[in-house]
Amino acid sequence: MFINTIWKLQRSKIVELISFIKDITDIILNNKNLNKAHAEIGISSIIIIADKFLPRVDKITSGLLSLNKYKIILLTKKKNYALYKHYDKIIYFYGSYKVKWILKYTHPFVIHIFSSWNFDIAYSLIKVKIKIKSKFIFDDYDVLAGMTNEKFVKSYLPTQLEKEKYCLENAEGLCCRSLETQFAKKYLNYQYIGQRIFFPEYMREKINDKTQKNPVKSKTIVYAGNVNIELLIKVSKVINKIGWNIDVYPFQTKKSSKNIRQPNLKFYDPLPNKELIEKIKQYNLALQVPIDIENLVDQDIYTDHKKVYAMSGKMFDYIEANNKVIISELVLIRWILNRYGFAINIEPENYLKELCDILVNYNHTNQYCNLTNRLTIKNQIKRLEKFYKNL
């Protein structure tokens, strides 16, 4: 274990060195383009930094664009997303050096940094923020502190917990997808100097009556997001006995999903978030899977606190698609779904049995939910803009 940890630490140093060399090379080769970028980034610009391009990034960006006030500049590592087309400018980087070099000579309105289980870029930037005059917003997608088991973090994410702590405690603002940062403050004694805002993904568009434009897939549950294949196979085997199917739209493709022979479990290709929402409007029922079924799922990764404080982006996708959501143990998500009438509640102790009972008795002529459309990103984005201004 010790040797493995040392190797991972050394490997991270090698990756950092390679990223540094690539950034320097890129700066030398593209000096004119970068100087032009410096000139274009001013006080009316918002810089979005995201090494992983998650749907949350695109949703918040779409909200900021709807204000018609700011240039939105994206700094990212990935180059294969069609969603990039709506940014005013896209700058690619390998490591933190190029990002620092760009930010040192620009003065954007704010810098909004998105991170998920790797805080190297955010840590490097927030650590030198005194040299960068703009305010840093830190957006921690899935918090490690208190939400993941120490053994898992030490084995697979060495140094990341301390980097996350530094970012949480030193950013001028925290944009909180969930209530997970609240746990770290209350029970782990994290000391935040910045202001916080609770700002989940929300819906892209207002809810429309899907029955007017989309056929409903009968006796089929839809699931979208990160995939635990063992869990989905277990659920699909049980509901196959009553003639039900599961259609899965994964966040990213897993090779193992191609070899599944379960007849009522079908995997589709990953879709951009906006296209995904249109696709899942074909369904009546969506699945918000529990973290654990009979000690099967993620028991070595998450703590029980995750069930209480976590938030899900796909929950708002399900709501926008006007789907009833089968939900069990996830307390915060369950509360929101119940508040707006989208929840079909199952007790986690009898998950599989209750799921079958619900599906056997499910009435496809049920009326869909009526939700006030204040939960759209366009109706909420002014809260975030006000948060930026008050830092």
HUKA-V366943 format. One record per residue. N is the residue number from 1. RES is the residue in one letter. PSI is psi in whole degrees, -180 to 180 (* if undefined). BURIAL is 1 if it has 9 or more other C-alpha atoms within 8 Angstrom, else 0. D_FIRST is the distance of its C-alpha to the first C-alpha in Angstrom with 2 decimals. Layout:
n->(N N)
res->(RES RES)
psi->(PSI PSI)
burial->(BURIAL BURIAL)
d_first->(D_FIRST D_FIRST)
This chain:
n->(1 2 3 4 5 6 7 8 9 10 11 12 13 14 15 16 17 18 19 20 21 22 23 24 25 26 27 28 29 30 31 32 33 34 35 36 37 38 39 40 41 42 43 44 45 46 47 48 49 50 51 52 53 54 55 56 57 58 59 60 61 62 63 64 65 66 67 68 69 70 71 72 73 74 75 76 77 78 79 80 81 82 83 84 85 86 87 88 89 90 91 92 93 94 95 96 97 98 99 100 101 102 103 104 105 106 107 108 109 110 111 112 113 114 115 116 117 118 119 120 121 122 123 124 125 126 127 128 129 130 131 132 133 134 135 136 137 138 139 140 141 142 143 144 145 146 147 148 149 150 151 152 153 154 155 156 157 158 159 160 161 162 163 164 165 166 167 168 169 170 171 172 173 174 175 176 177 178 179 180 181 182 183 184 185 186 187 188 189 190 191 192 193 194 195 196 197 198 199 200 201 202 203 204 205 206 207 208 209 210 211 212 213 214 215 216 217 218 219 220 221 222 223 224 225 226 227 228 229 230 231 232 233 234 235 236 237 238 239 240 241 242 243 244 245 246 247 248 249 250 251 252 253 254 255 256 257 258 259 260 261 262 263 264 265 266 267 268 269 270 271 272 273 274 275 276 277 278 279 280 281 282 283 284 285 286 287 288 289 290 291 292 293 294 295 296 297 298 299 300 301 302 303 304 305 306 307 308 309 310 311 312 313 314 315 316 317 318 319 320 321 322 323 324 325 326 327 328 329 330 331 332 333 334 335 336 337 338 339 340 341 342 343 344 345 346 347 348 349 350 351 352 353 354 355 356 357 358 359 360 361 362 363 364 365 366 367 368 369 370 371 372 373 374 375 376 377 378 379 380 381 382 383 384 385 386 387 388 389 390 391)
res->(M F I N T I W K L Q R S K I V E L I S F I K D I T D I I L N N K N L N K A H A E I G I S S I I I I A D K F L P R V D K I T S G L L S L N K Y K I I L L T K K K N Y A L Y K H Y D K I I Y F Y G S Y K V K W I L K Y T H P F V I H I F S S W N F D I A Y S L I K V K I K I K S K F I F D D Y D V L A G M T N E K F V K S Y L P T Q L E K E K Y C L E N A E G L C C R S L E T Q F A K K Y L N Y Q Y I G Q R I F F P E Y M R E K I N D K T Q K N P V K S K T I V Y A G N V N I E L L I K V S K V I N K I G W N I D V Y P F Q T K K S S K N I R Q P N L K F Y D P L P N K E L I E K I K Q Y N L A L Q V P I D I E N L V D Q D I Y T D H K K V Y A M S G K M F D Y I E A N N K V I I S E L V L I R W I L N R Y G F A I N I E P E N Y L K E L C D I L V N Y N H T N Q Y C N L T N R L T I K N Q I K R L E K F Y K N L)
psi->(-45 -45 -40 -43 -44 -43 -42 -38 -45 -40 -40 -34 -39 -44 -41 -41 -44 -43 -40 -46 -43 -41 -46 -45 -43 -42 -43 -45 -28 34 -41 -43 -38 -37 -37 -39 -41 -43 -31 -22 109 -164 -14 13 146 125 125 124 122 110 -28 131 90 160 -32 -40 -47 -37 -47 -39 -44 -36 -44 -38 -32 -18 -22 38 -24 148 136 116 126 128 121 166 -31 149 11 31 121 -21 -15 -18 -22 7 149 -33 144 129 127 147 165 -44 -165 -19 -48 -38 -46 -42 -40 -46 -28 -31 14 161 68 167 -56 165 115 113 124 131 150 99 7 116 19 -48 -50 -43 -46 -39 -48 -29 -30 24 -22 -26 -8 121 -17 160 142 127 125 127 100 104 -57 111 137 -44 115 -17 -22 149 140 -40 -43 -46 -46 -34 -40 -18 54 138 -15 -34 -43 -33 -41 -44 -44 -44 -45 -37 -15 -8 147 -26 146 118 110 116 -32 -166 15 -34 -26 -38 -45 -36 -43 -38 -18 3 32 137 103 128 -20 163 158 149 135 113 84 -174 -37 -179 152 -47 168 155 133 164 102 -22 -17 -18 -11 136 148 127 117 150 38 129 141 142 134 144 -161 142 131 104 -40 -43 -47 -36 -43 -46 -44 -35 -39 -46 -14 -30 -21 14 24 156 163 126 129 128 93 155 -39 153 136 133 -36 -23 -21 -18 8 134 13 117 -28 15 113 130 136 169 149 147 149 151 -43 -41 -35 -45 -42 -38 -43 -3 -13 -11 155 -38 139 157 125 98 147 159 -32 130 115 47 30 -38 124 27 -20 0 -56 151 172 -22 -29 -36 -23 -43 -10 155 158 132 -36 -18 -43 -28 -43 -43 -45 -34 -1 43 138 142 124 118 145 -90 -12 104 -52 -45 -42 -40 -45 -45 -40 -39 -37 9 23 -4 139 108 136 136 131 -26 -30 41 -56 -41 -48 -36 -46 -42 -42 -44 -39 -38 7 134 114 -10 8 144 143 164 148 114 133 141 24 -12 17 153 -35 -33 -15 -17 -27 -26 -42 -41 -42 -38 -46 -49 -30 -4 *)
burial->(0 0 0 0 1 0 0 1 1 0 0 0 0 0 0 1 0 0 1 1 0 1 1 1 0 1 1 0 0 0 1 0 0 1 0 0 0 1 0 0 1 1 0 1 1 1 1 1 1 1 1 1 1 0 1 0 1 1 1 1 1 1 1 1 1 0 0 0 0 1 1 1 1 1 1 1 1 1 0 0 0 0 0 0 0 0 1 0 0 1 0 1 1 1 1 1 1 1 1 1 0 1 1 0 0 1 1 1 1 1 1 1 1 1 1 1 1 0 1 1 1 1 1 1 1 1 0 0 1 0 0 1 0 1 1 1 1 1 1 1 1 0 1 1 0 1 1 1 1 0 0 1 1 1 1 0 1 1 0 1 1 0 1 1 1 1 1 1 1 1 1 1 1 1 1 1 1 1 1 1 1 0 1 1 1 0 0 0 0 1 0 1 0 1 1 0 1 1 1 1 1 1 1 1 0 0 1 0 0 1 0 0 0 0 0 1 0 0 0 1 1 1 1 1 0 0 0 0 0 0 1 1 1 0 1 1 1 1 1 1 0 0 0 1 1 1 1 1 1 1 1 0 0 0 0 0 1 0 0 0 0 0 0 1 1 0 1 0 0 1 0 0 0 0 0 1 1 1 0 1 1 1 1 1 1 1 1 1 0 1 1 1 1 0 0 1 1 0 1 0 0 1 1 0 1 1 1 1 1 1 1 0 1 0 1 1 1 1 1 1 1 1 1 1 1 1 1 1 1 1 1 1 1 1 0 0 1 1 0 1 1 1 1 0 0 1 1 1 0 0 1 0 0 1 1 1 0 0 1 0 0 0 0 0 0 0 0 0 1 0 0 0 0 0 1 1 1 1 1 1 1 0 0 1 1 0 1 1 0 0 1)
d_first->(0.00 3.82 5.51 5.03 6.19 8.68 9.89 10.61 12.41 14.31 15.18 16.63 18.69 20.01 20.99 22.67 24.59 25.77 26.89 28.74 30.56 31.53 32.83 34.88 36.30 37.20 38.93 40.97 41.99 42.80 44.19 47.44 45.81 43.53 46.51 48.32 45.43 45.64 49.32 48.81 46.27 48.28 48.63 49.40 46.07 42.86 39.74 37.09 33.64 31.30 28.53 28.47 31.96 31.85 35.11 35.04 35.61 38.57 40.10 40.13 41.48 44.25 45.21 45.42 47.54 49.90 50.86 52.46 51.85 48.85 47.52 44.04 41.84 38.55 35.75 33.11 30.91 32.08 35.45 36.06 37.42 41.15 40.96 40.92 44.67 45.64 44.06 46.43 44.05 40.62 38.60 35.46 32.65 29.34 27.85 29.17 31.53 34.22 34.12 34.63 37.42 39.17 38.93 40.08 43.51 44.04 44.94 44.22 45.04 41.39 37.98 36.07 32.36 30.49 26.69 24.34 20.59 20.78 22.71 22.71 26.43 27.58 25.81 27.35 30.75 30.95 29.86 32.94 35.26 37.78 38.78 39.23 42.14 41.42 39.68 36.13 35.45 31.80 31.30 27.91 27.96 25.17 24.03 20.39 21.40 22.06 22.14 18.49 15.95 13.71 10.59 11.71 12.62 9.54 7.56 10.73 13.05 11.79 15.11 17.17 17.84 19.37 21.30 22.64 23.76 25.56 27.32 28.39 29.73 31.50 33.01 36.77 36.55 34.14 35.18 33.58 33.20 32.42 32.46 28.71 29.33 31.72 29.02 27.00 30.28 31.51 28.53 25.94 28.70 28.21 31.32 32.86 35.59 36.57 38.64 37.24 38.77 37.88 38.39 37.05 37.84 41.30 43.55 44.82 48.35 50.75 50.78 53.48 54.90 52.88 55.43 57.88 55.87 53.04 53.15 50.97 48.75 49.65 47.28 44.25 41.49 39.82 36.18 34.96 31.65 27.97 27.73 25.84 27.41 26.70 28.47 31.39 31.92 32.01 34.53 36.58 37.00 38.43 40.82 41.91 43.86 46.03 46.51 44.20 41.97 39.07 39.17 35.93 35.87 32.22 31.08 29.61 29.92 27.26 27.91 27.31 30.26 32.65 32.21 33.07 36.18 36.85 40.51 40.66 37.48 38.16 35.96 37.68 36.71 35.28 38.13 38.68 38.96 42.76 43.29 40.86 42.96 46.10 44.58 43.44 46.93 47.90 46.21 47.24 43.95 40.43 37.19 34.77 32.06 30.39 26.69 26.54 28.89 28.37 24.63 24.34 23.43 20.48 19.80 16.08 17.05 20.18 21.51 25.11 26.27 25.92 28.75 31.01 30.56 29.69 32.28 32.82 34.62 35.83 37.66 40.18 40.42 41.37 43.89 45.41 45.77 47.51 45.27 44.94 41.27 39.82 37.50 35.83 33.26 32.68 34.87 35.73 36.24 38.24 40.40 41.34 42.14 44.28 46.03 47.30 47.98 45.40 43.31 43.52 41.60 39.60 38.05 34.37 34.92 37.36 36.19 37.02 40.31 41.54 40.64 42.86 45.63 45.68 45.82 48.56 50.69 49.90 53.07 52.91 55.96 54.18 55.07 52.42 51.26 53.17 51.02 52.36 51.00 49.90 46.29 46.66 44.85 48.29 49.44 46.35 45.73 48.27 46.09 43.36 45.95 47.28 43.80 43.43 46.84 46.25 43.21)
